[in-house]
Amino acid sequence: MDLDWNNLYAARMARVTASEIRELLKLLDRPEIISFAGGIPDTNLFPYDRIERAHERLFADKARRAQAFQYGISEGYRPLRQWIARHLGQHGAAVHADDILITNGSQQGIEFVAKLLISEGDKVIVTRPSYLGALQAFSAYGPDYVSVPIDEDGICLEPLEAALRQGAKLLYLVPDYGNPTGVTLSEERRPAVVELAARYGVPILEDAAYTHLCYDGDPLSPLLSYASPIKGGTPGEASVSGNVIYAGTFSKSMVPGLRVGWLVAPRAAMQKLVLVKQASDLCASQYAQMVLHDVVQDVFDEQADRLCDAYRERRDAMLEAIRRHFPQSIRWTEPKGGMFVWLELPEGLDGAEVLRRAIEEVQVAFVPGAAFFADRSGANTCRLSFSAVQPDRIREGVARLGNLFRRMTEELG
């Protein structure tokens, strides 16, 4: 006899919903569709030759090969954690390898922090809009969201302080070229955000997925660098303190398929996060960590430069085409890095309806913006991603969208 599974699910499963973005990625298999939907890297830019070389070196050493296919410690492959610590130290964050936990992508790290901190009814502060994957991870634990607006310099400080004053368990931010808007938290606001959250006793989860995709100027210091490291520490030797948990990943800077990300956290939080990791999957893939360690030692900066050169050209192609083809009633962001341009459509245009017609009438896909709002508002917004589309296709797709936007705005009257 079949079970009535709907009556067996834990109550929290009612809060777990499908990702609209993951569904839209299926459109990538339709060659007639120009897809600006997936915030994914271009597979043509992966460092395949360096990964193959690392694989060959590993298999040539029988001891390392055996290690690669054995269980590892939950914290992760220590040489890789040491490399991450040194790398973060170069960007102003004094970190020790023991402050780092390797995760299966940064998404797992975000979910671990949610599991660690959020109980039903706790307030979680997010930006309006915010990253859909984080909202999915948090929602399973039943928080009450407090959404704070952003402007061209990132999260707005006065509304943020008002939200913090209410009491909260967590502040979640994507400070660099954020998903979905492409907006960067300004250098002036960064220390103020960290200080405000610390004053009210609220930890910050810094999602640094796009940090290395910087196209204009130099990357800004991470929020982690403004949290108070132990005085006198040096990069690779200090221990993290303060109120920031940092979620990093190699998915955007190297390859997503190896599924290697990491968390940096104060020691007290790290002790619990390791237990969460043990209960989840024991450890990340030793093989993936060892291969990736070999690759990043060899080509990290070179690969980051290669990606930035390619994606900068695509961003510029998209912004140039938008300026040329979109009606003046549409507003958009002009990101300094990352993968996304955010659109605000005239009131009365619904992003979901625009998407339906875009696929049917002009064969272009994007992500409607409502999915990125904790309260499902923002119906008149859209996210376009340029990272996986060649410049000529970007220009063509934006021109098609521009024609559709003009028709639909005219229909509004």
C-alpha positions, -999 to +999 in steps of 0.1 A: +000+000+000+013+034-009+019+059+019+003+093+021+036+111+020+019+146+023+009+137+058+044+125+068+066+155+059+081+176+086+063+209+091+093+229+078+090+213+043+059+235+037+084+264+036+107+247+011+099+258-025+115+251-059+140+275-073+126+294-102+161+298-115+169+261-115+138+255-136+147+283-160+182+267-166+164+239-185+160+265-213+197+263-219+191+231-238+170+250-264+194+265-289+168+290-302+165+306-267+190+334-258+192+329-220+201+356-196+186+334-168+214+314-152+240+332-131+265+306-142+301+308-154+310+301-190+322+265-194+346+275-222+366+295-197+373+267-172+410+258-168+406+223-181+443+218-189+454+227-154+428+205-138+439+176-161+475+182-151+467+182-114+448+150-118+478+134-135+502+145-108+479+132-081+476+098-098+513+096-103+518+096-065+503+064-050+503+078-015+485+110-025+461+090-047+451+068-018+446+099+004+425+115-023+400+087-024+398+081+014+376+099+039+391+132+051+387+153+083+355+173+085+374+206+086+388+199+051+422+194+034+446+214+055+469+226+026+439+240+009+427+258+041+462+272+045+461+285+009+427+302+016+441+317+048+471+332+030+448+344+002+424+362+025+454+377+043+464+394+011+430+411+011+433+424+047+416+395+066+439+379+092+428+343+092+442+310+105+436+276+087+418+264+118+392+292+113+382+276+079+357+249+072+356+234+036+320+230+023+304+216-008+300+250-024+291+282-006+255+272-007+261+244+018+279+269+040+249+293+039+226+264+049+249+254+077+248+289+091+210+289+089+209+256+108+233+269+134+216+302+142+180+303+131+150+291+151+114+295+141+103+331+145+138+346+147+143+378+127+167+376+098+177+408+081+181+406+043+184+432+016+154+440-007+160+422-030+183+393-019+199+361-031+172+335-038+194+306-027+199+321+007+162+328+012+156+291+004+182+280+029+169+303+056+131+297+050+133+260+060+140+272+096+110+295+098+125+330+103+106+363+101+123+383+075+131+420+079+139+434+044+161+465+042+163+486+010+195+492-010+207+520-032+236+524-055+260+521-025+245+490-010+224+485+021+210+517+035+223+525+070+194+542+086+168+515+078+195+489+087+199+503+122+161+505+126+160+468+117+188+459+140+171+478+168+142+453+166+166+425+175+178+399+150+196+366+148+214+372+115+222+399+089+228+384+054+247+404+028+263+399-006+286+430-005+304+425-038+285+428-071+255+413-054+231+387-067+206+397-080+213+435-084+250+437-092+253+465-065+284+467-044+284+479-008+306+510-008+339+512+009+326+540+032+296+519+044+315+486+051+330+494+085+297+512+095+277+480+087+300+458+107+301+482+136+263+486+136+257+449+136+283+444+164+267+471+185+234+453+184+249+418+189+240+405+154+263+383+134+268+390+097+269+363+071+291+377+043+284+359+010+315+365-011+307+344-042+315+372-067+345+390-050+371+381-077+349+391-106+360+427-105+359+447-137+364+483-126+391+493-100+403+470-073+382+447-051+371+462-018+382+448+015+358+421+028+336+428+057+356+401+075+386+424+075+366+450+096+357+424+123+383+425+150+411+400+145+432+391+176+456+420+180+491+413+168+481+385+144+494+382+109+478+367+079+477+329+082+485+330+120+457+351+136+424+338+148+391+352+137+370+370+162+342+396+159+307+392+143+313+382+107+310+347+092+325+346+057+312+323+029+337+318+000+336+296-030+357+285-060+326+280-081+328+315-098+365+320-099+376+284-109+349+257-116+316+249-099+317+212-107+342+204-080+318+219-054+344+235-031+335+264-009+344+274+026+333+292+058+355+314+079+341+319+114+351+328+150+363+298+169+332+294+191+310+293+160+334+271+141+334+244+167+296+241+162+298+244+124+322+214+123+296+194+141+270+205+116+293+194+088+298+160+104+261+154+107+255+165+071+281+146+050+311+138+072+335+156+049+339+172+015+355+153-013+392+148-006+398+143-043+382+176-053+400+195-026+434+181-035+430+187-072+418+222-066+446+230-042+471+220-069+453+242-095+448+274-074+485+274-064+494+273-101+469+296-118+444+314-095+454+349-103+459+341-140+424+325-141+408+354-123+423+378-149+411+357-177+375+356-164+375+393-157+386+401-192+359+380-208+331+390-185+339+427-186+335+426-224+301+409-219+289+433-193+299+462-215+281+447-244+249+443-223+250+478-209+257+493-243+228+474-258+204+483-230+212+520-234+205+517-271+174+495-271+155+499-238+128+525-234+136+553-209+109+541-186+131+512-176+158+516-149+189+494-146+220+489-125+255+493-140+276+467-120+313+470-115+317+433-114+299+400-110+273+385-134+241+405-132+222+436-144+190+444-125+160+459-142+131+479-127+102+480-151+074+505-152+046+499-127+020+476-143+045+454-160+049+420-143+082+403-147+066+368-149+043+379-177+071+396-195+091+364-193+062+343-207+059+366-237+097+369-240+101+332-245+071+329-268+076+360-289+113+368-290+130+336-276+148+353-247+148+342-211+157+359-178+146+357-142+116+376-129+126+396-099+098+387-074+117+355-065+145+376-049+121+394-024+114+378+009+078+390+007+075+382-030+070+419-039+091+434-067+069+420-095+081+447-119+117+437-116+140+413-136+175+399-134+197+395-165+229+375-164+256+381-190+283+357-179+275+327-201+265+345-233+288+357-261+288+394-268+270+392-302+242+370-287+239+395-258+234+424-282+208+404-301+190+392-270+189+427-255+176+442-288+148+416-289+139+424-253+139+461-260+114+456-288+092+436-265+094+461-236+084+489-260+054+470-272+043+461-236+048+496-223+027+510-252+000+485-243-001+499-208-013+532-224 
